[in-house]
Amino acid sequence: MSPTSETAHGGRRLVIVESPAKAKTIKGYLGPGYVVEASVGHIRDLPSGAAEVPEKYTGEVRRLGVDVEHDFQPIYVVNADKRAQVKKLKDLLAESDELFLATDEDREGEAIAWHLQEVLKPKVPVHRMVFHEITKDAIQAAVANPRELNKRMVDAQETRRILDRLYGYEVSPVLWKKVMRGLSAGRVQSVATRLVVERERERIAFRSAEYWDLTGTFSTGRAGDPSDPSSLTARLAAVDGKRVAQGRDFGADGRLKSEAVLHLDEANARALAASLADTRFAVRSVESKPYRRSPYAPFRTTTLQQEASRKLGFGAKATMQVAQKLYENGFITYMRTDSTVLSDTAVAAARAQVTQLYGADYLPEKPRVYAGKVKNAQEAHEAIRPSGDRFRTPAETGLTGDQFKLYELIWKRTVASQMKDATGNSVTVKIGGTSADGRDAEFSASGKTITFHGFMKAYVEGADDPNAELDDRERRLPQVAEGDALSAEEITADGHATKPPARYTEATLVKELEEREIGRPSTYASIIGTILDRGYVFKKGTALVPSFLSFAVVNLLEKHFGRLVDYDFTARMEDDLDRIARGEAQSVPWLRRFYFGEGEGAATGGAADAGNGDGDHLGGLKELVTDLGAIDAREISSFPVGDGIVLRVGRYGAYVERGEREQEGYQKADVPEDLAPDELTVEYAEELLAKPSGDFELGTDPVSGHQIVAKAGRYGPYVTEILPEDTPKTGKNAVKPRTASLFKTMSLDTVTLEEALQLMSLPRVVGTDAEGVEITAQNGRYGPYLKKGTDSRSLTSEDQLFSITLEEALAIYAQPKQRGRAAAKPPLKELGTDPVSEKPVVVKDGRFGPYVTDGETNATLRTGDSVETITPERGYELLAEKRAKTPAKKTAKKAPAKKTAAKKTAAKKTAAKTTAAKKTAAKKTTTAAKKTTTAATAAKKTAAAKPE
């Protein structure tokens, strides 16, 4: 008997999904008899620290959270912020007759379902419910056709999780010791960072070359019309039969790759243009070929991220956030997929809309089928498409803002994928003539006409290069034939310069990772988010720019952990993990080889099973991270600039120096945090060294014995103390150096030790008010101010910080604080509607600098961000990252209050659970006894539901 038929005979079924939004949508499709609740993502994971590991575990297990000595057994703990939710799920399960695990149908979703089953320990029948779109038919079909948990998928996800834990927890401490505290390494994030760094190295090594050519405008002498222009523009292709050099003919060193081409300089180009002024030209050849362009395959995760970046300006993370909401609200199918396959239902829906919207002429005779091109595609999902068996047009959805834009993009791409090819003609015309000095010059022009637009009526794909010509662009040439005479209306000499390789954008980095088979489509957005968060990469516009810190990190990894950041090695690891997922390899032997190393295959962590081991004994990860003595921290963080100047990455950022410390003539200067590495030329370094922007040693604090220095920082000059090397930087015993900004009247080269010590004595306690609340005088980025609790008041001058009395401070607080519209500052910039909160996002000027806000969440702009260049998607990303970090803290603060409330009514909980009490609550009666029962029930529900 199916679960659906059982429902008709009574009983209660608990359905667990991942998100509250999805739970709300699905509940509407299932109706009575079903309780739909969210796990709110993962409910348990590897411990984040030794304090979370059960006391029975000792040694390395406490550090790693994985028992490497006993078959790499993972130690799972329920996340602190999910304990209340787990209790709620257990309570609901205790009142249920069946359990449906309805998490996502990928490895991560399968793992969440398994963890739920392991933690909840159900004593009722358990069903795995899967679907790839949230529509009424899909949900009801999923309930009627459940399956068993796929343990193979769970093992694959668990192996990846253990591998990433071992990689991160073993390699990251090396970075802490040799580069800087707080850094992280990751199996894919480190490789992604290396790609960005290598592109910047190419830009630094690049040498531009100048080359010239000619552009001619030629007339047929006929009156023109749109279908037959009277003139055409052509570029010089050859002189005396020798091809004229273009940008592609030069190498990165600025030199020609071959001597078989003619390199024109400015003088020769201008002379040739002048000698061709009176030349008679004729058409030498006309080559016409049929043009055909087939539609693009439906979206998968990576192509959606790339196209949303090109066309909508969305970052990868913002794209996935918007897509998640569209999926959860039933507008599109599952958005994490490697597949370009459409179901028969989807094909029929797309073909119906082609006929309806564009006519039968645009519909191919047979449905188009797109084969999967992604190696080791994860599961048999569909492509990303509009949900349902009839696609809603964008206008029919009622969507707005970013959700409308992304849905429209998906809808257009899906419909276009079932349309006819675009057809037309491409033409190349060669034009020749002899110059006054006897040289033969040949010009070339290319054109394209589209006679039938086909799928382009619905959709044209964007391009990564903003200067690239899109597929639907026509270039019409006059109708000419071989031998036709043409007159030159104008011939000009044009100068060009080769350009360095473009930096990666989010879209092109995703494309590069996928082409190299590194990582998986579902993880690319989080990978890019991680390298941005860690400060390895920052954005300039849409370009991803590596920081100097990332140069030091990649340098260390390449020199001492080469295999771990080798592109082929990382891709082979993906292959091995996929083999485990398919049951072709076992997890524990693979992990053992990767971690401990066992002769052949150790380098590839399991390639021996596949028969492609290197044949030599190569140690595992543990052996690699054991010998740290060979790593010279100063060497891996030093990079020559030129003329004796060296860039170094230190604990407090990057700086340039020349000469030896403690020797005469030594120079040092901090490097701006937002400086792109390829912009650090010898000339710019000289400018930095010439400025009073380095560390100014002021002397020693007579009390602490610490050295006091003045520095130039991102937010202006400041003074700070240099703590001893053995001072703990993290943990409960961590010590932070005293730091203070210079007054506006002070400068780096004139500030004294006495002034510095006075500045670092701030904040100064002015006194306490009548209620015993302390008032302090403090100096902030936007000037001096008083602080009493959460109430801050500005001071008129910096001198007041040391001179203001308690009486004067109390007089300031006695004045009413300006509030309301008069006190509010207008936003610096408006960014649009946030895809998550659906509220307007603006950039404001705050006490600690500019920040983005949607009225609920605030996020400070980071290094590389500016009010002028920040894009809407970058603003949405910053808000999303801030939200991801804050929910747990909010829960932790509020939960105790709810528990207290529930505790006070504990004696009345039994009454609340009785049928009579429930009926009373439902009828909302107003008697005192019934009010008390309702309050007890409400308190219990609130406390249980809080983690959502």
N, C-alpha and C positions, 0 to 999 in steps of 0.2 A: 504494500500500500504506500503510495507516495505521500510526502509531507503535506501536500496541498489537500489531498482527500482526508487526511487525518484532521486537518484544521476544521473541516466542515463538521466534525463530530466532537468539537470542543477541544480544550487544552490550551496551553499558553506557550508560545514559542519566543525565545529570546534571539534576536538577530544583532550581532555585533559587527559594526563597520568601523572605519578608521577615523572619520571626522564628524563633528556635530552637524555640519551643513548637509553632508550626505545622509546622515541619519534622518534628518527632517524630511528630505525629499523622498527617501525610500519608505518612510512610515506612511506617507500619503498614498503609496501604491499598494501597501499590504493590508491596511485596514485592521479591524478588530481581531483579537487573537494573537497579535504579534506585538512584541515590545522591541523597539529598535533603539539601541544605545551605541555610543561611540567609545572606542578605546583611547581616542585622541592620540593616534600614532602608536609607537612602540610602548609597551608597558614595562618591559625590562630589557637590560642590556648588560654588557660587561661593566664592571665597576669603574667609576671615573677616578678613584683614588684608593689607597690602602685602607682608609677608614671605613669604606663600604664593604670590604671583603670580610666574610665571616671569620671569627677568631680561630677556627680549627685549621685554617690555611696559614702556612708560614713560608718564609723565604721568598723566592722569585715569584711565587703565585700572588703574593700580596702586591707586588709591584706591577706585574703584567696583567693580572686578572685572568690568566690562562695557565694551566698546569702543564708546562712544556715537558715535564718528566713522565707524565702519565697520559700519553696519547693526545696531548694538546687539549685536554678537557677544559672547556670554557667555564668560568664562574659567572653565573647570571644573577643579577640582583634587580629587584623591582625598583624602578626609578622613584626617588623620593617624592617627586611631584605627581606621581601616578598612584600612590598607595591608597588615597581616598577613592580614586576612580575604580581601582581593583576591588576594593571593598564593596562599592556600589554594584559592580558587575556580579560579584559573588552573591550579594543579597538578591539581585534580580534572578540569577540562575537558580537559587534555592526555591524560587516560586514558579519555575518554568518546567515544562515537560520535554522540551527539545531545545537544542542549541544550534544556531546557524552561524558559522564563522564566515562573514561576508567581506573580508578585507580584499584589497586589490589583487588582481590575478597575475602579479609578477613575483619574482623571488622575494622581494622585500615584504610584499603582502602575504605570501605563503608563510614566511618566517613569523610575521606578527600573529597569524592565525595559530601557528604551532605554539608560540609562547603563551598565547591566551589559553590554549588547551592545557599546557603544562602547569600554568599558575592557577587556573580556575578549578582544575581537576573535576570535570563534570561527571555526574553519576547518571546523566540522562543521555539519550542518543545525540551524537554530534554529526553535523553535516557541514561539508565545505561548499559554500554557495559562491559561484563565480559569475561575473557578467562584465561586459566591456562597454556598456552604455547604461545610463540610468533613465530608462523609460518604463512605463507600466508593463508592457509586454515582456521586456527583457528581464525585469525583476521577477515577475510572476513565473517566467520560464526558468529562471535560476533557482527559485524555491522548489519548483516541481522536478528539477533535474540536478540535484546536488551530486557531488563526488567525494572521494576520500582525500585527505590531506596528501599532498605530493611530497614525501619525505626526501626525495632526490633534490627537489628544488630547495628545500630547507637546508640540506647538507651543503649545497652550493653556496647559499647565502652565508651560512655559518663559517664555511672555509674562508670566504672573502673577508668576513668580519675579523676572524682570528688573524689572518694574514695582515690585514691593515693595522690591527692592534700591535702585532709584533714589530712590524716595520716602523710604525710611528713611535712606539715606546722604546725601541732600541736605538734608532737613529737620531731622534730629536734631542736626547741628552748630549749627544756628540756636538750638535749645533750650539747647545747652551754653553758647553765648556769652551768651544773653540771660536765661536762667533759672537753670540749674544743670548742672554737669557730670554725665555719666553717664545723661542722660535719653534717651528714644527716641521716635520718631514712627513711625506705621505707617498704611498705607492704611485699614485697618479698625479697628485698635486706637484710633486717635485719634478716630474717629467714635464708637466705643463709649464712650470716655471722655467725649466731649462729651454724649452722651445722659445719662450718670449725673450730670454736672455740671449740665446744664439741669434735671433733676428736682430737684436740691438747690437751685438758684436759685428754682424754683417754691415750694419749701418755705420758703425764706427770705422770699420776698415774700408768702407766704400770711398772711392775717389771718382768724382764727377768728370765727365768728358763733354766737351762742347763740339757740336757738329752743326752744319748748315745744309739746307736744301732750298729748292725753289718751289713756289706755288704759282701756277698759271691759271688765268681765267680765259677760257676760249669760247668764241662765239660762232654759231652756225650761220648767222646772217638772216635767219628766218624769224618771223614773229612768233613768239612763244606762247604756250598755254599750259595749264597745270599738267596735262597728259604728255606734252612734248615741249620741254623747256628749250629756250633758245641758246643757252650757254651751259658750260660745265666747268667745274674746278678740278684741276689735276695736279699731282705732285711729281716733281722730277724723280724719275726712276733710274736712269742710266745716262752716262756721258761716254761717248765713243765705245759703247757696248759694255762698259764697266758699271756695275751696279753702284748706286750712291749709298753711302753708309747711313744707317738709321740707328736708333738707340739700341736695338737688339744686337747690333754688331760689336758692341763694346763690353768688355768684361768689368767686374767689380773694381779692378785696378785702374780703370779709365783708359785702358789700351784696347786697340782693335784686336779682335779675336783672329782675324784673317787679313792678309794683304790683298785678297782678291777683290776687295771693295774699294771704292773711291771715297776718301775722307775730305770733304770740302770744308775749308775754313771760311771765315767771314769775307776776307779779301777776294778769294777765288769765287765765292758764291755771288758776291755783288758784281764782280767783273763779268761773270757768265750771264747774269740777269741783264746787264746792260747790252751785251753783245747779241742777245736774243730779242731785243726790242722790236726790230723790223723784220724778223724772220717769218717766212711763210710756213705754216704748219698744215699737216694733213693727217687724216686718220690712217694708222698703219694696220690696225686689226681691231675686230670686234668679236669678243668671245661671250656667248650667251649660254647659260646653263639653267636647267630647271631648279627651283628652290622649293624645298619641302621641310617643314618643321613639325615634329610630333609633340603632343602635349606632355607636360611634366607629370610625373607620378604623383599620386596623392601624398599628403604630408606624413612623415614619421617625425619622431621627436626632434632629431637634429636638423632636418630640413625646415621644420616649423620655426625653430629657434633662429636659424640663419635668415629666413625670409622675413620674419617679424623684426629682426634687427635692421635689414636693408630697407624695408618698406614702412615700418611703423616706428623705428628707432627704439624698440624694446631691447633691454638686456636679456640674457638667457634666463636669469632668475625671475624677472618681471613677466616674461612670456609664460613661464611655467605656472606662476601664481595666477595669472588671468585664465590660463587654460584649465587649471584645477577648479576654479569657480564655475567655468562653463560646463565642465564635466559633472561636478557635483549637483548642479542645477538642471542637469538633463539636456544640455544643448549640444554637446559633442561626445564622441566616444573617448575611451581611455587615452590619455595624452602621453603616456610613456610606452612607446612601442618602436620596434625596429622594422615593422612590416609596412609594405606599400600595397598590401592585398585588400581589396574591397569584397565584402560579402555579396552574395547574389541579390539580397534585399537592397543593399546600398547601390549596387550597379543599376538596378531597376529604378530606384528613386532618382539617381543622377540622370539617367537617360530620359526619364519622364520630364524632368525639368529642362533638359536641353531642348526637347521638342516643344514644350510649353513656352519657353522664354525666347528661343532663338530660331525655332522652326525645324522641320524635318531635314532640311538641306544640311544642317550642321551635325546630324546624328550619323555616326558610322553604322554600316550594315550589321556588324557584330560588336558585342561589348569588348572593350579593351581590357586586357589582363596584364597586370604588372607583377612580375616575378620579384621576389625578395633578392636584394643585392648585398645585404649586410651579412658578413661572415658571422657564423655563430649567433644568428638572431635569437633573442632570448626565448620568447614564447610565441605561440600562434595567434597573436593579437591581429586585429584589423589595423589598417592605416587610421590616421586621425581624420575624422569626417563628421558632418552633422549627424546627430542621432536620429533614430526612428526610421520607419519605412516610407516616410514622406518628408523630405527636407523642408524645413522652414526657411523662407528667404530671410535675409537680414532684417527687412522691414517688418516681417511678421513676428519677430522674436520679442520685440519690446525692449531690447537691450540698448544700452547707451554707453558712451565713453569708450574706454579701452576694451571692454568686453565685446561691444559691437564691432570694433575695428578688427579684433582677432577672429571673431566668429565669421565676419564677412570674408576675411582672408582664407579661412578654412573652407568655407562654402564655395567660394569662387574656384579655388584649386580643385576641389572635389568634382564639381560640375564640369570644369574644363577638361578634367582627365578622361571624360567619356565623350569628348567631341572630336570632330574630324581634324586631320592635319591642316596646317596653313600651307598654302602653295603659292608659287609665283616664279619669278625669274631673277637670276643674278647676272650682271653684265660687267665685263671688264673691257675698257677702251684704252688702246695705246695710241698716243699722239706723238709725232716726230717732226723735227725740223733741224736745219743746219744754222749755227750761229755765224755772226759776221767774221769771226776768226777761224771758221772752218770746223768747229766741233759739232758732233752729232749729239743732239739732246732728245731724250725720249721721256715723255710724261705718261702717267698712268692714272686712270680714274675708275672707281668701282661704284656700281649702283645696284639697287635691289628694289624690285617692285613686288607687291603682294597682291595677287589676283583674287585669292580667296583666304580670308582671315581665319576661318575655322575656329579653333579653340581660343585664339587671341581675342575674339569678341568678348570672351569672359574673363581671361586672365593672362597676364604676361609676367614672367618671373623677373625679379630684380637682379642686380649685379653687385658684386663686392666692390668693384672699381667704380667710383662715382662718375668717371669719365667714359665708361664703357657704353656702347650703343646697345639698346635693348632690342629684343627680337622683332618687335612690331614697327621698328623705325624703317621708313622707306627712304631711299635715295634715288630719285628719278634722274636719268640721263637723257639727253636729246636722242632722238632716233637718227643715228648716223650709220654710214656704211664705209667699208674700207675704201680709201682714196678720196673721201670727202675733204674739201679744203676747209680749214678753220683759221680764224684770225685771233691773234693774242690781244685781248683787251688790256691785260695787265700781267706782268711777271714780277714777283717780289722775292727777295732773299729772306729766308726765315732762319733764325738761330734757335737752337735747342740745347738742352743739357740733360744728360742722363740722370736719373733719380735713384736714390738708394731703395732697397726693397721696402715695401710698406710695412709698417708695424701691424701686428695682429689686431683685429677687433674681436669682440666676443664671437661674432659669426664665423670669422675665418679661423679662429683658434679651435672652435668646435669642429669645423670642417677638417682641419689638420689632424686633430686627435682621432677623428673617425677614420680618416684615410690611412692613418698609421696603425689603426686597430688597437688603440690605447684607450682604456676606460670603456664605459658603456654609456649609451645615449641618456639613460635616466640619471646619470651622475654628473654630466658635464656642467649643468648650472651650478651645482654645489661646489664643484672643483674650482670654477672661476670665482665663485663667491669667496672660497677659502683663500685663494692666493691674493685677492684684493684685501680681505680682512687682515691677513697676516702682514701686510705691508710689503709683500714681495713685488706686487704690481700695483700701479695706480693708473687712473684714466686721464688722458688729455683729449677732450672731446669723446670720440668713440674708440680712440686708439688705446691699446694696452701697453703701458710703458713700464719696464722693469726698474726697480729701485736699485741703488748701489748695494743695498743689503742683499738683494737676490743674487747679485754678481758674486758676493762672497760665499753665499750658501751653495750656489751651483758650482763654484770653483772647488769647494771642499768635496762635494759629492762626486764630481767628475774625477778628481785626483785620487780619492781614497775609497769611494764606493761606486766605481764606474759602472759595474753591472746593474746597480739599482736604478740608475738613471739612463741606462742604455735603452734606446727606443725599441729595438728588436727584442731585447730581453723582456721588457715590459709587455710587449704584444704577445710573446710566447707564454708569459704568465697568464694572460687572458685566455689563450687557447687551452692551457692546462686546466684552468678553473672551469671552462666550459666543458672540457672532457669529464671532469668530476660531475658536473651537472647532468651529463648524459649517461653517467654510470660507466664510463670507459676507463676511469682511473679512481683510485681511492684517496680520500682526503688525508688520513693520518700519515701514510708513507710520503706523500707529496710535501706535507708541512714539515716532516722530519728532515727531508733532504734540503728544503729551503732554509730551515733554521739552523740545523746542526752540520749539514754537508756530509754526504756519504759517497765520495768517489765520483764516478761518472754520473752526470746529470745533476750534480749538486748546484751547478751554476744556474741551471734553468729551473730548479725547483720542481722537477718532475719530468723534464724532457727525456730522461732515460726511458721512461715508460713508452714514450712515443718513438724511441729509436733514433733520436737526434741529439744525443748528449755530446758534449765537447770532447769526451774521451780522456780528459785530464782531471786529476783531483782538484776541485775548487772548493774552498771552505764555504760554510753556510753563513747566514747573517750573524749568528752569535760570534763566530770567529772574526768577522770583519770589524765588529764594534769593540772588540777586546783590546786590540793594540792601538791605543790612541797616542802613544809616545811619538809615533812617526809624523803626526800632524802638527805642523808649525802654524800656530794660530795667526801670527803676524804675516807670514807668507801668503796664506790663503786669503787674507783680507787686504792685500796690497796690490795695486794696479798702476803701472807706470803711465804717466800722462805725456811726458816729454820734457826735455831741457832740465832734467834732474828733479822734476816735480812728480810726486807719487800720490795717488789717491789711496786713502786707507779708510776702512770701515771699522769704527770703534764702538764702544758700548753706548755712546751717546749720539751716534750718527756718523755720517761720512765727512771727511775733511781732507784737504790737500796739505802737503808739507814739502819743504825742500831743505836739505841739509840734515845734520845729525842733532838730535836733542842735546842740550847742555853745551853745544858748541856755538861759536860766534857765527852770526849770519843765518841761524836757523829761523825758518818761517813756517807758519801754520795758519790755516783759515778754514772755517766751517763751510761746507757745501750746502746750498739751499736744498731742502727736502724734496721740492718739486722739480728739481733740475733733471731733465732727461739725460742719461749717460752719454748719448751721442753729441750732446751740446757742451760737454766738458772738454773744450779745446785747450791747447797750451796758452793761447791768448786769454781765454776767460779765466783760467787758473791763475795767470799772472795778475789779472785784475783783482781776484779774490785775495791773493797774498798781499797786494798793495794796499788793500783796505784794512782799517783797524777792526777786523771782524773775527779775529781768532780769539783764543783764550788769553786773557790778561791776568797774570798771577798777581794778586793783591797782597798776599802775605798769609800768615798763619793765625787762626783764631786762638787767642791766649787761653781760652777756657777748654775747648775741645781738642786743640792741637791739630785740627784739620786745615788743609790748605783751602784758601778762599780764592775763587777765580771769577772773572767777569766774562760773559759770553754773549754772542749774538744768536738769538733764537728765532724761531718761526714767527713768534708774536712780539718780537722786539728784544732789546738787550736786557740781560738779567745777571744776577750774581748767584753763585751756588758754592757749596762745599764739596770737596773731593773726599769721599769715604774710603777707608782702607779696603784693599782687595778682598779680604776675608769677611767683609760685612755681608750678612745674609740679605739677599735681594727679594726673596719670595718666602711665603709661609707666614706663620703667626709671629715669628721673631724678626720679620723683615724690617729693615730700616731704610727710610727714604732720606735723601740729602735735603737739607734746608735750602730753599730757593726763594728768590724774590725779584720782582721786576724793578728795573731802574725807574726813578721818577723822570718825567718828561724834561726836567731841567738838567738831568745828568747825562753823561756820555761814557762809552766804554773806556776811552783812553784817559779820562780824568777822574773817574770814580775812585774813592779811597777805601782802604780797609775798614776804617771807622764807619764810613757811610754804608758799606756793604753789611757790616755786622748789625747796624741799626735797622737796615731794611729787612734783614732776615729775622729780626726780633718780632716782626709783625706776624700775625695780628696782635695788637696791643689791647689788653683788657682795660677798658676805660672805667668800669665799675658795674654796679648792679642797680636795677630799678627797685621800686618799692616792693615788688613781688618777688625779688630775689633773682630775676632773670638777668643774665650777664650781657653787657653791651661791649662789643669789641670794635676797634678801628682796623680796617683792612684795606689793602690796595689790590684792585682788580685790573683786568685788561682794559676796562673802560673807565678807570679812574678810582679815586679813593671813596670809601663809603663806610657807614656804620652798620652793624648787624646786631639785631636783638631777636633771638629765636629765628623765625623765618622772615622777619620784617627787616628789610634793608633800606637805608636812606643815603643818598649821595652827599658827599662833602664838596665844598667849593674849591678846596686846594689841597695838594698833597702834604703841605706843611701841617695841616690840621691833624694828620694821622698821629703825630707825636705831641701835639700841643692841646688838643681839645680836652676839655674837662668834663666830668660827669654831669655837672649842672648844664653845660652847653649842649651835651648830648641829649639830656632829658628834655631840654627846650625844643630841640629838633623833633623828638618823638611826640612832643605835645601837639605839634602841628598836624592837621589831617593829611593823610597820604593821598596824592592825586590818583584817582581811579577812573575807570570808564573810558569812553572814547577819547577824551582829551589826553589821557595818559598813554594810549595805545600808539604804537609806531606802525606806519603802513608797511606792508610786506615789501621785500626787496625784489621779489620775482614771483610770478604765478606759474605753476608747472602743469596744472590740469587735475584730473580726477584720479585718486588712488584706486588701483584695481582691486585691492583687498577691502579697505574700509568704505570705498565709494564716496569719499569726501574730498573736497578740494585741497590740494597740496600747495603750500607756498614756502618761499624762503624768507626767513626773518633774521634780524640782527639781534643776537642775544648777548648776555654778559660774557660768555666764553667764545663768542664769534658767531658767524652765520650758521643757521641750522634749518632743516626742513621739518615741516609739521603738517599734519592733517587735522589738527585740533585735539587729537587724542594722544598721538605718539610724536615725540621729538627726536631728531637724530642730527648730531653735529656733522658738518661737512668735514671730509677727511683730506689728507694730503693729496694734492692733485686736483681736488674739487675747487671750484670757485663760483661765485654768484653769476659771473658772466658766462661761464661755459657749461654749468650743470644742466643736464638734459632731464626731461620728465622721468624717463625710465631709471636714471641714476638716482633721482629723488625717491622713487618708489622702492628701489633696491635698499637704500639706506634705511628707510622706514621698516621694510620687511626684516632686515637684519636686526634692527633694534627690537622689534616685536618678538623675534625668535629668542632673544636673550632675556626678556622680562617676564613672561608669564609665570615661570616657576617661582620667581621672587615674590610676585604678587600673591600667588597661592599660599606660599609659606607664611606670609605676613597675616593673611586674612583667615586662614584655616583655623587657628586656635580660637578665635572669637566665635566661629560657628560651632566648634566642638563644645565650647563653654555653654553656648545657648542650648545645645542639644542635651548637655549634661544636666542643666537645671530642670529640664522637663522629663528626665529619665523615668521618673515614677509614673508618668502618664503615657509612656510609649506603648505599653501593652494595650491600653484602651484605644490608642490611635490605630492599632492594627486590626481591631475587631471590625466586623462587617458593619455593625451599627454606627461606629465612629466614622467609617468611610462614607456611609450614606449621609450622615449628618453633615460632614464637611462638604459633600457634593451639593447638598441643598442650601448651604450657606445660612443656616439658622443662626439666630442671634442670642441665644441664651448663654449665660456666663459659663456653664459647664461645657457646652459644646464649643465655645470659643477657645477654651483652654485645650481641649483635645485637638482642635484644628491647629493651634499654635505649636503643639508638640510635634504633630506630623510635619508641619512646614519646616520646623527647625531641623528635623531629621533629614528631610529631603534636601534642604539647602546645604547642609554639611556634606552630604554624599556627593552632591552634584558640583561642588565648588571647583574641582580641577578642570572642568571644561573651560 
